[in-house]
């Protein structure tokens, strides 16, 4: 039986190292890079995460909800148009858009008025083209009377939160106590009507400012952690409780 030479023995460790790198580390690195590429592509063209910072969309969305927005749905033009053509914006849609006052910020509201609609509010209720709008999603939390908020577009009084440019535009465009939504623009409002700064306060949303449709809440810190009492729970009990809480927080948005 031939004995290996010292030179052969010295060459074996580099071969083993090469096998580890080729079959182990490099394979995992390749898989990681593929995941990063897919995630980057999805975040750029398909979905984007958003966090809800205010109560303006209660009860549909709560403070601390994390949601995914479908970026392709309302995209006016995009890479995937031939596969997933963009859809029209409908009344009642939830939309993510660039805040007209500060385009660097994203807001989430509900589309109430479409281009050409004549709109007004009476005692907080929306009237479109002379008819009351059925809105099962709204919340009217107790609040002090506010003529500007509840009887929009009333010009009898203003509000310190109203954008000055929008106030000037209102005074030029109100006709018979109503406003008409211009072409390629939308009137949006929060579901929490008495606690929402929306189109009443800063105006219409241009079509090209709408970037996504929220479709799922995938995580939320809105609910407080479970209280177990004096007895310290087991790790399994805590994990099970947290898992059930997170499953409960997952919601498909409409």
C-alpha positions, 0 to 999 in steps of 0.5 A: 500500500502506497503511503501518502507523501508529505506534499500530498498531506499538505495539499488536502486541507486546501481541498477541504477548504475549497469544498466548504467554500464551494458547497457551503458558504457560496451556496448560502451566499448565493441564496441570500443574494437571490432573496435580496434581489427578489425583495428589492424588486418587490419593494420597488415595483410591487409592494411597499410597507407603511406604518400608520402614525395617527388615528385618522383612519380608525376603525379601519386602521389603528395607530401602530398598524403595519400594512403592505401597499400594492404599488402596481395597482394604481401605478399610472405607468410601470414595468409590470403594466403588461402583466398586471395592468393598473386599475382605475381609482374607485370611490371607497378605495383606500389609497396611499399617496404623496401628501400634497403639502409635503410630497416627501410624506405618505398619507393613507385615506379613503377616496370619497369624491371622483373627478366631476363629483359635486360634494358637500357635507351637512352635519358631518355627512357626505352628500355627492351630487345631491344624494347622501353617501352610504359610508358603513366604514366611518367613525364619528367620535364625540367632538365639539361642533365645528362648522368648517369640519362638519358643514364643508365647504362652509366659508363662514369660519376657517380652521387654523389647520387649513392650508392658506392656499386651499382656503383661497382656492375654496373661496373661488370654487364653491358654487351653491354650497358645493365643490366640484372635483376637478379632472384627474383629482380626488377628494379623500377623507379619513374614516375617523371623520371628527379627527382627520385632516384630509381634503377638507383641510388641504385640497384635492389629491392629483392622480399621479400622487397616488402610489399604492392601495393598502391590501393587508395589515401584516403586523400591529403594535396597537394591542397591548401585550397580554397580562398573565397575572401574578403567575409567571407564564412559561416560554411556550405560553408566551410564544403561543399568546404572542402568535395568536395576537399576531394572527389576530392582527393580520387583516385584509383591507377593503 
